[in-house]
Amino acid sequence: MAIRVAYFTHYSELYGANRSLLDLMLALRENGLVEPLLFSPEEGPLLGRARAEGIPTYVLPWKPWMTVRHYSGRPHHRILQYVRYTQQAKSDQRANRALAPQVLQLMREHRVELIHVNSAAVGIVPVLLKSIGLPVVWHIRELPERHYRFHVDVGRWRYAQALRTADRAIVISEAVRQDVHRYAGSDIHTELIYNGVLSDKHNAIAGTDRRLRWSNVDPFIFLIAGVIHPAKGQVEAIKGFALARHRCPGIRLWIAGAGKLDRLRALVAELDLGEDVEFLGHVEDLTSVYAKTHALLVCSRNEAMGRVTVEAMGSGAPVIGYADGGTVELIQHEENGLLYSGGEAELAHAMLRLVNDPGLARDLGEKAAERSQERFGIQRCAGQVAAVYQAVLAARHRNT
């Protein structure tokens, strides 16, 4: 019998974490394992897609409990800024406490049996944990402080307490597991389940596309994909590309992702890269883009896992990744991709290796595709998550 699960997300854009969530809900429902219900603090593309698939959705404007803080000016300015941030955090928590009864009532109406939290950043969870009485599976998909520089507004101790209160924590990489243990201690029960990214349909399309990719490597096209954010390393990618282009004129760099581009465009102009760097904007489905590119750049520090890394690998495109976080769990250097650990000079060196040896690039991409299609399949991930649900429910039943 299908389990009635309420899913909570922290935002409603269709970026990595939410794309993985949507794929997971649909696969679990398709297999008859789950009846999903989706809660979000805002309207957006995720909810539109979920409704189109017949998933009930609710928008309840809870506040975040992790935010980015910016301090500037003299010491007294910084003190005032700290006070304002602290007051805002307390106000946000009061708002969440006031909203909690409505959330609980909706879950009772839908006879929810289990809660699945899709991110460390879902701000209403600590409030619900105090009164929910339902098993909670917390899916940690990020390194909140290390990657996005989030500040835990309620304090690290309360974040750790919330993690320990959940029945189970799912982590998407060993890097995330270590981060969870850093807060909550090594005795917290975690399950490592890599994101399900690749579908049978994706694998079929990629099998055709990757044979065509290498029929033309002039120009050799690099891609960096992801939200435009300092943590994603687009600046380093542009600087590395500029160094490689100096040695091999005619190569190209595509930048896909939504966000503010002023700084990146200024850097492209400063380095006189002209039309060799192209901004693609937000691309909801990168399949056709991967098919035309010859290598993906992953320049993120503290990457939790990297959905685009797996997508590119599954498409047969080799990946050059920064040797940090979850990226080193996906890429084995010189086996299914390349790793670098310096700055733009070392990145440029790796790029030139592929430009000057397309056969190496093709072989790395083929090995990446072979290994990733089973390891990061959506159905495999869904089966592992369903097993966690069943174990949690069984444990609750034994204890009642």
C-alpha positions as CSV (number, residue, x, y, z in Angstrom):
1,M,0.0,0.0,0.0
2,A,1.3,3.4,-0.9
3,I,2.7,5.6,1.9
4,R,1.2,9.1,2.2
5,V,4.3,11.4,2.3
6,A,4.4,15.2,2.7
7,Y,7.4,16.7,1.0
8,F,8.7,20.1,2.2
9,T,11.0,22.2,0.0
10,H,12.8,25.5,0.8
11,Y,12.1,27.3,-2.6
12,S,10.2,26.7,-5.8
13,E,12.6,27.2,-8.6
14,L,13.5,24.1,-10.7
15,Y,17.2,24.0,-9.9
16,G,19.2,21.0,-8.8
17,A,17.6,20.1,-5.4
18,N,14.0,20.5,-6.6
19,R,14.6,18.7,-9.9
20,S,15.9,15.8,-7.9
21,L,12.8,16.0,-5.6
22,L,10.4,16.1,-8.5
23,D,12.1,13.1,-10.1
24,L,12.0,11.2,-6.8
25,M,8.3,11.9,-6.2
26,L,7.3,10.9,-9.7
27,A,9.3,7.7,-9.6
28,L,8.0,6.7,-6.1
29,R,4.4,7.3,-7.3
30,E,4.9,5.5,-10.6
31,N,6.1,2.4,-8.6
32,G,3.0,2.6,-6.4
33,L,5.1,3.2,-3.3
34,V,4.1,6.8,-2.4
35,E,1.2,9.2,-2.6
36,P,3.0,12.6,-2.6
37,L,1.9,15.9,-1.2
38,L,4.1,19.0,-1.7
39,F,4.5,22.0,0.6
40,S,6.5,25.1,-0.5
41,P,6.9,28.6,1.0
42,E,6.3,30.2,-2.4
43,E,4.8,29.8,-5.8
44,G,7.1,28.9,-8.7
45,P,8.0,26.4,-11.5
46,L,8.3,23.4,-9.2
47,L,4.7,23.7,-8.1
48,G,3.5,24.2,-11.6
49,R,5.2,21.0,-12.8
50,A,4.0,19.1,-9.7
51,R,0.4,20.2,-10.3
52,A,0.6,19.3,-14.0
53,E,1.6,15.8,-12.8
54,G,-1.4,15.6,-10.5
55,I,0.5,16.1,-7.2
56,P,-1.4,18.2,-4.6
57,T,0.5,21.3,-3.6
58,Y,0.2,24.0,-0.9
59,V,1.9,27.3,-0.6
60,L,2.5,28.4,3.1
61,P,4.8,31.4,3.4
62,W,7.1,30.2,6.2
63,K,10.4,32.0,6.8
64,P,13.9,30.7,6.3
65,W,16.0,29.8,9.3
66,M,19.3,30.1,7.3
67,T,20.2,33.3,5.6
68,V,23.2,35.1,4.0
69,R,24.4,37.9,6.2
70,H,26.5,40.9,4.9
71,Y,28.4,43.1,7.3
72,S,30.1,46.3,6.3
73,G,31.2,49.7,7.7
74,R,32.8,50.5,11.0
75,P,32.4,48.4,14.2
76,H,29.3,50.2,15.4
77,H,27.7,49.7,12.0
78,R,28.4,46.0,12.2
79,I,27.0,45.8,15.7
80,L,23.7,47.5,14.5
81,Q,23.6,45.1,11.5
82,Y,24.0,42.1,13.9
83,V,21.2,43.4,16.1
84,R,18.9,43.8,13.1
85,Y,19.7,40.3,11.8
86,T,19.0,38.9,15.2
87,Q,15.7,40.7,15.6
88,Q,14.7,39.5,12.1
89,A,15.6,35.9,12.9
90,K,13.4,36.0,16.0
91,S,10.5,37.6,14.1
92,D,10.8,34.8,11.4
93,Q,10.6,32.1,14.0
94,R,7.5,33.7,15.6
95,A,5.9,33.7,12.1
96,N,6.8,30.0,11.6
97,R,5.3,29.1,15.0
98,A,2.1,30.9,14.1
99,L,1.9,29.1,10.7
100,A,2.6,25.6,12.1
101,P,-1.1,24.8,13.1
102,Q,-2.2,25.4,9.6
103,V,0.5,23.0,8.2
104,L,-0.4,20.4,10.8
105,Q,-4.1,20.6,9.9
106,L,-3.5,20.1,6.2
107,M,-1.4,17.1,6.9
108,R,-4.1,15.6,9.1
109,E,-6.6,16.2,6.3
110,H,-4.4,14.3,3.9
111,R,-3.7,11.6,6.5
112,V,0.0,12.0,6.0
113,E,2.1,9.1,7.4
114,L,5.6,10.5,7.0
115,I,7.4,13.8,6.3
116,H,10.2,14.1,3.9
117,V,12.2,17.4,4.2
118,N,14.2,18.2,1.0
119,S,16.8,20.5,2.3
120,A,18.7,21.7,5.4
121,A,17.2,25.1,4.8
122,V,13.5,24.4,5.3
123,G,12.7,26.9,8.0
124,I,9.5,25.5,9.4
125,V,10.8,22.0,10.3
126,P,12.2,22.8,13.7
127,V,8.8,24.1,14.7
128,L,7.0,21.1,13.4
129,L,9.4,18.6,15.0
130,K,8.1,19.8,18.4
131,S,4.5,18.8,17.8
132,I,4.2,16.7,14.7
133,G,4.1,13.2,16.1
134,L,5.0,11.8,12.6
135,P,8.3,10.2,11.4
136,V,10.6,12.7,9.7
137,V,13.2,11.9,7.0
138,W,15.5,14.8,6.5
139,H,17.2,14.8,3.0
140,I,20.3,16.9,3.3
141,R,21.4,18.0,-0.1
142,E,23.9,20.8,0.6
143,L,26.8,22.1,2.8
144,P,24.8,25.1,4.0
145,E,27.6,27.1,5.6
146,R,30.6,25.9,3.7
147,H,29.1,26.2,0.2
148,Y,26.5,28.9,0.2
149,R,27.8,30.8,3.2
150,F,24.4,30.5,5.0
151,H,24.2,31.7,8.6
152,V,22.2,29.4,10.8
153,D,19.9,32.1,12.3
154,V,18.6,29.9,15.2
155,G,22.2,28.8,16.1
156,R,24.2,25.7,15.2
157,W,23.1,24.0,18.5
158,R,19.4,24.1,17.5
159,Y,20.3,23.0,14.0
160,A,22.1,20.0,15.4
161,Q,19.2,19.3,17.8
162,A,16.8,19.3,14.9
163,L,19.0,16.9,12.9
164,R,19.1,14.5,15.9
165,T,15.4,14.7,16.4
166,A,14.6,13.5,12.9
167,D,14.1,9.7,12.5
168,R,16.6,9.5,9.7
169,A,18.9,11.7,7.7
170,I,19.5,11.0,4.0
171,V,22.8,12.5,2.7
172,I,23.7,12.8,-0.9
173,S,27.5,12.3,-0.5
174,E,30.1,11.4,2.0
175,A,31.0,15.1,2.1
176,V,27.5,15.9,3.2
177,R,27.6,13.1,5.8
178,Q,30.8,14.5,7.3
179,D,29.1,17.9,7.4
180,V,26.1,16.5,9.2
181,H,28.3,14.8,11.7
182,R,30.2,18.0,12.3
183,Y,27.0,19.5,13.6
184,A,25.1,16.6,15.1
185,G,27.8,14.1,16.1
186,S,28.8,10.8,14.5
187,D,26.0,8.8,16.3
188,I,23.2,10.3,14.1
189,H,21.7,7.8,11.8
190,T,22.5,8.7,8.2
191,E,21.8,6.9,4.9
192,L,24.0,7.7,1.9
193,I,21.9,7.8,-1.2
194,Y,23.3,9.6,-4.3
195,N,20.8,11.7,-6.2
196,G,18.9,9.9,-8.8
197,V,19.6,12.0,-11.9
198,L,19.5,9.7,-15.0
199,S,16.4,8.2,-16.5
200,D,16.1,5.4,-19.1
201,K,14.9,8.1,-21.6
202,H,18.0,10.2,-20.8
203,N,20.3,7.3,-21.3
204,A,18.7,6.4,-24.7
205,I,19.1,10.0,-26.0
206,A,22.6,10.3,-24.6
207,G,23.7,7.1,-26.3
208,T,23.0,8.7,-29.7
209,D,24.2,12.2,-28.9
210,R,27.6,11.1,-27.6
211,R,28.5,9.3,-30.8
212,L,27.8,12.5,-32.7
213,R,29.6,14.9,-30.3
214,W,33.1,13.7,-31.4
215,S,32.5,14.0,-35.1
216,N,33.3,17.7,-34.8
217,V,35.6,19.1,-32.2
218,D,36.3,22.4,-34.0
219,P,35.5,24.5,-32.1
220,F,36.1,22.6,-28.8
221,I,33.3,23.8,-26.5
222,F,33.5,23.9,-22.7
223,L,30.4,24.4,-20.6
224,I,29.9,25.5,-17.0
225,A,26.3,25.2,-15.8
226,G,24.5,26.2,-12.6
227,V,23.0,29.2,-10.8
228,I,25.3,32.3,-11.2
229,H,26.9,32.4,-7.7
230,P,30.4,33.0,-6.4
231,A,30.4,29.5,-4.9
232,K,29.9,28.0,-8.3
233,G,33.2,29.3,-9.7
234,Q,32.2,31.0,-12.9
235,V,34.9,33.6,-12.4
236,E,37.6,30.9,-12.2
237,A,36.1,29.2,-15.2
238,I,36.4,32.4,-17.3
239,K,39.9,33.1,-16.2
240,G,41.0,29.5,-16.8
241,F,39.4,29.6,-20.2
242,A,41.2,32.8,-21.1
243,L,44.6,31.2,-20.3
244,A,43.7,28.1,-22.4
245,R,42.4,30.2,-25.2
246,H,45.7,32.1,-25.3
247,R,47.4,28.8,-26.2
248,C,44.6,27.4,-28.4
249,P,42.6,30.2,-30.1
250,G,39.2,29.1,-31.4
251,I,37.9,27.2,-28.3
252,R,34.6,28.3,-26.8
253,L,33.1,28.6,-23.3
254,W,29.3,28.4,-22.7
255,I,27.9,29.6,-19.4
256,A,24.4,28.4,-18.5
257,G,22.5,29.6,-15.5
258,A,20.3,32.2,-14.0
259,G,21.5,35.1,-11.9
260,K,23.3,38.5,-12.1
261,L,25.8,38.5,-15.0
262,D,27.2,42.0,-14.7
263,R,30.5,40.9,-13.0
264,L,31.0,38.0,-15.4
265,R,30.3,40.1,-18.5
266,A,32.7,42.8,-17.3
267,L,35.4,40.1,-16.8
268,V,34.8,38.7,-20.3
269,A,35.3,42.3,-21.7
270,E,38.4,42.9,-19.5
271,L,40.0,39.7,-20.8
272,D,39.0,40.5,-24.4
273,L,37.3,37.2,-24.9
274,G,34.6,38.6,-27.2
275,E,32.1,36.1,-28.6
276,D,34.2,33.1,-27.6
277,V,32.2,33.2,-24.3
278,E,28.5,32.9,-24.6
279,F,25.9,33.3,-21.9
280,L,23.0,30.9,-22.4
281,G,20.8,32.1,-19.4
282,H,18.7,29.6,-17.5
283,V,18.2,26.3,-19.4
284,E,15.6,24.1,-17.8
285,D,16.7,21.0,-19.7
286,L,20.4,20.9,-20.6
287,T,20.2,17.7,-22.6
288,S,20.7,19.4,-26.0
289,V,23.4,21.6,-24.6
290,Y,25.4,18.7,-23.3
291,A,25.1,17.1,-26.7
292,K,27.0,20.0,-28.3
293,T,29.7,20.5,-25.7
294,H,32.9,18.5,-25.4
295,A,33.6,19.0,-21.6
296,L,31.9,20.3,-18.5
297,L,33.7,22.5,-16.0
298,V,32.8,22.1,-12.3
299,C,34.7,24.8,-10.4
300,S,32.6,24.8,-7.2
301,R,34.3,24.5,-3.8
302,N,32.3,22.5,-1.2
303,E,30.0,21.0,-3.8
304,A,27.6,18.6,-2.1
305,M,27.3,16.3,-5.1
306,G,26.7,18.1,-8.4
307,R,23.6,17.2,-10.4
308,V,25.1,18.8,-13.6
309,T,28.2,16.7,-13.1
310,V,26.2,13.5,-13.3
311,E,24.1,14.8,-16.1
312,A,27.2,15.6,-18.2
313,M,28.8,12.3,-17.3
314,G,25.7,10.4,-18.3
315,S,25.7,12.2,-21.6
316,G,29.2,11.1,-22.4
317,A,30.9,14.5,-21.9
318,P,34.0,14.4,-19.7
319,V,34.1,16.6,-16.6
320,I,36.9,18.7,-15.3
321,G,36.1,19.1,-11.6
322,Y,37.7,20.9,-8.6
323,A,39.0,18.2,-6.2
324,D,36.8,19.0,-3.3
325,G,33.5,18.0,-1.6
326,G,31.3,15.5,-3.3
327,T,33.0,16.1,-6.7
328,V,35.8,13.7,-5.8
329,E,33.2,11.0,-5.1
330,L,31.9,11.3,-8.7
331,I,35.1,11.7,-10.7
332,Q,38.1,9.4,-10.6
333,H,41.0,11.3,-12.0
334,E,42.1,10.2,-15.4
335,E,39.6,7.3,-15.3
336,N,36.2,9.0,-16.0
337,G,37.2,12.7,-15.9
338,L,39.9,15.1,-14.6
339,L,40.4,16.8,-11.3
340,Y,42.3,19.9,-10.5
341,S,43.1,21.4,-7.1
342,G,44.8,24.7,-7.9
343,G,43.4,27.9,-9.5
344,E,42.8,29.0,-13.0
345,A,46.3,28.0,-14.2
346,E,45.8,24.3,-13.3
347,L,42.3,24.4,-14.7
348,A,43.6,25.8,-18.0
349,H,46.2,23.0,-18.1
350,A,43.4,20.4,-17.7
351,M,41.4,22.1,-20.4
352,L,44.3,22.1,-22.8
353,R,44.8,18.3,-22.2
354,L,41.4,17.7,-23.6
355,V,41.6,20.2,-26.5
356,N,44.9,18.8,-27.6
357,D,43.8,15.1,-27.2
358,P,40.2,14.7,-28.3
359,G,40.7,10.9,-28.1
360,L,41.4,11.2,-24.4
361,A,38.3,13.4,-24.0
362,R,36.1,10.9,-25.8
363,D,37.5,7.9,-23.7
364,L,36.9,9.7,-20.4
365,G,33.4,10.6,-21.5
366,E,32.6,7.1,-22.5
367,K,33.8,5.7,-19.2
368,A,31.9,8.3,-17.3
369,A,28.7,7.4,-19.2
370,E,29.1,3.7,-18.5
371,R,29.7,4.0,-14.8
372,S,27.1,6.8,-14.1
373,Q,24.0,5.3,-15.7
374,E,23.6,2.6,-13.1
375,R,25.1,4.4,-10.2
376,F,22.9,7.5,-10.5
377,G,19.7,6.1,-11.9
378,I,16.4,7.7,-10.8
379,Q,14.8,4.3,-10.2
380,R,17.7,3.1,-8.1
381,C,17.5,6.2,-5.9
382,A,13.8,5.9,-5.5
383,G,14.1,2.3,-4.4
384,Q,16.7,3.2,-1.8
385,V,14.6,6.1,-0.4
386,A,11.5,3.9,-0.2
387,A,13.5,1.4,1.8
388,V,14.4,4.2,4.3
389,Y,10.7,5.1,4.6
390,Q,9.7,1.5,5.3
391,A,12.5,1.1,7.9
392,V,11.5,4.3,9.7
393,L,7.8,3.4,9.7
394,A,8.7,-0.1,11.0
395,A,10.8,1.3,13.8
396,R,8.0,3.6,14.8
397,H,5.6,0.7,14.8
398,R,7.8,-1.4,17.0
399,N,8.2,1.5,19.5
400,T,4.4,2.1,19.9
